[in-house]
Amino acid sequence: MYPIDLELSYLDITEVLRLLDIDRSLSGTPSSTGDVVRSFTLDHRDCTLMLCRCADDAIDDVIRREKSLGGDGGYHLEWKTYGHDSPPDLRERLAAAGFEAEPLEKFMVLPLTSETVARFDMAGHDIRKIETADGLADLVATSASSGSTSDEEMRRIAPELEQAPESMSVYVAYVDGQPVGGGRIQYNGRNVFAGLYGGRTEPKFRTQGHYIALLGARIQEAYERGIAYVFIDALPTSAPIVSKRGFVAVTDTQPFVWGGASYGA
């Protein structure tokens, strides 16, 4: 089995974090003052703050402003924080301002090479790519395993699959024609990172390799598209699984939400 604790030389963590922050700065629309980067869903009902760059003594004002804008605009707001963000007490300030903290996750990265891609075995598994919004019914049928409702998942994913299919691919695992798990991969138009989201397997089909096969299908696609790294926001349940196959934790990440639960990691 692949080593759980890889040597630092396997991955230049400082460089990965530098590339991550560049990617975050390009993953949405900067505010008029340039202090935050906002990323909206296509229906404009959800906004994720991807990055904040402001003086420490200005952060509370920025938090109040973004809450006010979300309320006035009628959209759900998520502030996606990372362990290396500043100020160091950003998460405490968000909580004090009424944001709800979601679970802390490890931000784990895998550099894509022919060798690392080969670690995710798909042999013997029926993994299919979902090409149309109608086909998403098989993915959302497993929504209970992802902690989201089927209606909410369909609302957010279907428009993107229809209007911007180059930005997302969805895969579903089947057993005897029955959907038993799924996941998606998100692209941002650049070739540095692609994100693995929504991975899940129905409880009675776990420990049978479906989760690894679903990862493999998405990782293989990213490699073929010339992506340098894939990442996953890993909970304690999935972190050991992906660590054994070469993913390295480079920081942690935690969403803080205002106006409802966040979606889809």
N, C-alpha and C positions, 0 to 999 in steps of 0.2 A: 504494500500500500504506500501511497505517496506520503511524504513526511508532513506532520502536522505543523511543526515549527520550522519554517524555512529560514535560511540565513538571510540577513539583511541584503547581502550582495545580489540575491535573486531579484530584488526590486529596489530601485532608488526611490524611497518613500518621499524624500524632499521634492524630487522632481515630479512625482505623481501628484502631490498636493499642489504644486505650482501649476501643473496642467489642469488640474481639477478647478482651481479658482479662475483660470482663464476661461474654461468651458462654462462655468457658472455665470461669468460676466457676459457671456454671449448667448445665454439660454433664455432670453426674454427681452423685454423692453426696459431700458433704464428710465428712472423717474426724471422729471425735468431738471432736477438738481444733481442727478447722477448718483444719489446716495443709496438707492436700492435698485434691484433688477426684478421686474415682475413678469411672470409667465402665466398667461391666461389659457384656459381651455377654449375650444372653438366656440362654444355657446356663451362664453364670458360669464359663466356662473361660478367659476372657481379660479382663484388666483394663488399662485405659489410665489413667495418671495425667495428667489434663488440665492441672492447675495446682498449683503449690506456693507457699505463702505462709508462710514461717517465717524466723526470724532466721538470719543467715549462719552463726553458730556452732552452730546446731541442725541444719543440713542433713545432716550425716553420720549423726546419730542417726535422722533421718527416713528416709534411704536404707536403713539397716540394718533399721529397723522394716518398711518396705514389702517388702523382700526376704523377711524372716521371715514376714510375713503371706501373701505369695504362695506360699512353700514350704508353710506349714501349710494353706493353702486349696487347694493343688493347681492354681492357675491360672497361666497365662502372664502376665507383667507387662511392660508397655511404658511407659516414661517419655517423654512427648512434650515435647521442649524447644523453646524459641523463642529467637531471638537476643537479645531484650530481657529475658529472664528473669534473675533474681538467685538466688544470687550469680553474678557474672560467670564464675566457674570451675565452674559447675554441671556442665557436660559432662565436665570433667576429673575431677571427684569421682565421677561416675557410672562413668566408665571405670575409675577406680582401685578402685571397689567391685565390679568384675566385670561390669558391664553391657556389652553388645556394641553398639557404635555402628553404626547403619545409615547409608546415604548422606545427606549434607547436601543439603537441597533449599531452593529459594526459596519462600517463602509469598507467592503472588501473588493479587491481588484485582482484580475487575472490578465497577465499579458498574453496576447494571442500569438501562438506559434503552432506549427503542425504538431509538435510534441504535446503542448498543453491541451490542444483541442482533442487529441486522441484519448485523453484521460476520461472522457465522458461517453461511456458506451451506450449506444442506441440499439445494438443488435437484439433482435427478438421482441422489440417493442413497436407498437403501432402508433406512431407519432405523425399527426397530420397538421399541415399549415392551413389556417382558416383564411380564406381569400375574400369573403363577402360578409357584410353586416348580418345577413340572414344566418350565416354559419356560426355566428357568435352564440347562438342558443346553446350549443354544446359546451362552450366555455362557461357561460353563466349558470348552466345547470350544476356546476361544481362550486358555485359562489359561496356556499356555506363554509367551505374549507378555507376560504380566503378572508373571512371576516367581513365581507361586504354583502349588500343585498343585490339580487340579480338586476333589479330595475336601475339601481345606481350604477352598477358596472356597465350595463348596456348603454345608459345615457352618456357616459363619458367616453366609452371606447368606440361605439358604432360610428359617430360622426368622423372621428379621426381615421378609421379604417376606410370610410367611404371617400373622404375629401383629401386625405393626405396619407395614402397607403405606404408611401416611401418612408414615413417616419415611424412606422410600427409594424411588427409582425406578431401574429398570435398563433400559438401551437396548442393542440389538445392531444392528450393520450387516451387511447381507447383499449378496452378489453372486450372482445366479442361484440364489437360495434357499440359498446356503451362508453360514453365519456367518463373518465375516472380522474382526470386532472388536467391542468393547463398552466399557461404562463405566456407572458408577452415580452418582447424586447423593444426598447425605444431608441430611436436614432435622432440626432439633432442636426444632421446635414454636414457634420464635420467627421473627421476620421480618427479622432483620438479615443472617445469613450462611447459605449452603448450600454444602456441600463437594462438589467434583468428584473422584471417586476411580476407580481401576481402569481408566483409559483406555488402550486398546491397539488395535493393528491387526496382523493377521498379516503377517509380513515381505513376502511377495510381493504384498501389496495396499497397501503403504505408498506415500506420495506421490501418492495418487489422491483425496485429499480426505475420506476416511472419518473420520479423526480429527477434523477440523474439523466435519464433519456431526454426529458423535456429541456433540461439545461443544455444537453449536447446538441439538440436540434438548433437552438437559438445561438449557441456559441459558434457552431459550424457556419451558420449564415453570416454572423458578424465577421468571422475570419475571411469568408469569401468576399465580403464587401470591403475588405481592407481596413477594418477597425483595429486599432492598436491594443485597446484594453476593453474588457467588459467589467462591469461592477455589479454588486448586489448589496442591498441594505439588509444585512443578515441578523435575524433574531437568534437567540441562544439555541433554538431548535435546528436551524439550518447552518449556522456558522461552523460547527465541527464537520459537517458533511462536505461543505465546499472547501474548507481548509485542507482536508486530506487530499484534495485534488489540485492544490496549488494556489487557491485564492489567498491573498494576504490582507490582513486588516491594516489599513493605513491611517484611519481616524475613526471616530464614531459620528453618528448622525441621529438627529432627533427632530421630528416635526412638532411644532406648536400650532394649535389650531384655534381659530376664532370663528364661531358661527357654525359649528358642526364637526363631525368626524372627518379626518383626512382619508385619502383613498390610495390604495393600490400598491403598496410596496411589495 
